[in-house]
Structures are given as C-alpha cells and as structure tokens.
Amino acid sequence: MTDSLIVDGAPLGGWRKSSYSGPEGGSCLEVLDDHPAGVPVRDSKNPHGPAVIIPRSAWSTFVTAVRSGGFPS
C-alpha cells in the first residue's frame, strides 16, 4: 500500500482546500492536482502528515456523488 500513500505531503506544492470545506477552517480536506499517481488527499490540519493517493477514476466517482447529493448530512 506504500504506492498509494505519501508519508509527508508538506514538500509537495500546490495543495488546495476542497470547495466543500467550510469557512470555519475546522475540518478541511486538501487535494493536489496533476500528481502523476492519482489524486493525493490530506487533512489540512496536518500538512506534514500523510496523504492518501486516490485513483483518478475513484476520485471522479466520489466528486460526482458529492455533487449530486449522494452524501446527505
């Protein structure tokens, strides 16, 4: 599973917060665009922590489900 994990995502530049993250700054998800292995995802509160690399097709499916209301609060 080491090929789908970045142990320390801090050295990678270009992280952005999810557009679905709230303005209060608490629970924020950050993603990194244009990574060759897929879509790295990390917790913004822990920039030196791990990032999970999600395959592009799985990420696309997830984003489509979120946008269509597939995860009601």
Phi and psi in degrees as a GROMACS rama.xvg file:
@    title "Ramachandran Plot"
@    xaxis  label "Phi"
@    yaxis  label "Psi"
@TYPE xy
-62.8392  -22.8126  THR-2
-75.5201  -9.65994  ASP-3
-114.849  23.7392  SER-4
-140.572  134.636  LEU-5
-107.185  117.98  ILE-6
-64.9924  -42.3926  VAL-7
-133.419  107.256  ASP-8
-82.081  -7.35526  GLY-9
-59.5752  -39.4542  ALA-10
-66.0164  -18.4737  PRO-11
-82.5868  128.01  LEU-12
-91.6351  159.487  GLY-13
99.6319  10.3098  GLY-14
-64.0757  144.459  TRP-15
-137.569  148.743  ARG-16
-76.9926  147.335  LYS-17
-61.3249  142.4  SER-18
-66.7815  -14.8009  SER-19
-91.3615  -3.97053  TYR-20
-72.5722  141.277  SER-21
-75.0165  159.688  GLY-22
-72.9857  -13.4485  PRO-23
-71.0642  -13.4213  GLU-24
78.2913  11.4751  GLY-25
-79.0916  -81.5018  GLY-26
-96.3288  91.2219  SER-27
-116.499  135.945  CYS-28
-101.506  134.99  LEU-29
-117.677  144.082  GLU-30
-125.814  159.315  VAL-31
-122.472  119.482  LEU-32
-80.7036  154.778  ASP-33
62.8952  29.6359  ASP-34
-83.2157  136.34  HIS-35
-64.8631  -23.6901  PRO-36
-91.2359  -10.9807  ALA-37
146.647  -145.17  GLY-38
-115.075  102.864  VAL-39
-69.9801  138.12  PRO-40
-130.993  135.741  VAL-41
-144.748  167.42  ARG-42
-85.5009  123.712  ASP-43
-64.7189  -22.2242  SER-44
-74.9432  -10.774  LYS-45
-133.522  69.3411  ASN-46
-64.1742  -22.8056  PRO-47
-93.3563  2.252  HIS-48
-84.8688  -172.889  GLY-49
-74.4144  157.136  PRO-50
-127.164  134.939  ALA-51
-92.9423  133.282  VAL-52
-95.5911  117.736  ILE-53
-102.073  133.572  ILE-54
-56.6015  142.966  PRO-55
-54.9411  -41.3016  ARG-56
-65.4137  -39.0666  SER-57
-67.8414  -39.5558  ALA-58
-63.7889  -43.3576  TRP-59
-61.0322  -43.0167  SER-60
-62.0695  -43.7067  THR-61
-61.6283  -48.9935  PHE-62
-61.5617  -41.3453  VAL-63
-60.7947  -42.3111  THR-64
-65.2821  -40.5127  ALA-65
-63.6997  -46.5474  VAL-66
-63.5668  -30.3538  ARG-67
-90.4182  6.35871  SER-68
84.1603  20.5849  GLY-69
-70.516  -8.86143  GLY-70
-128.258  72.2994  PHE-71
-64.7218  146.581  PRO-72
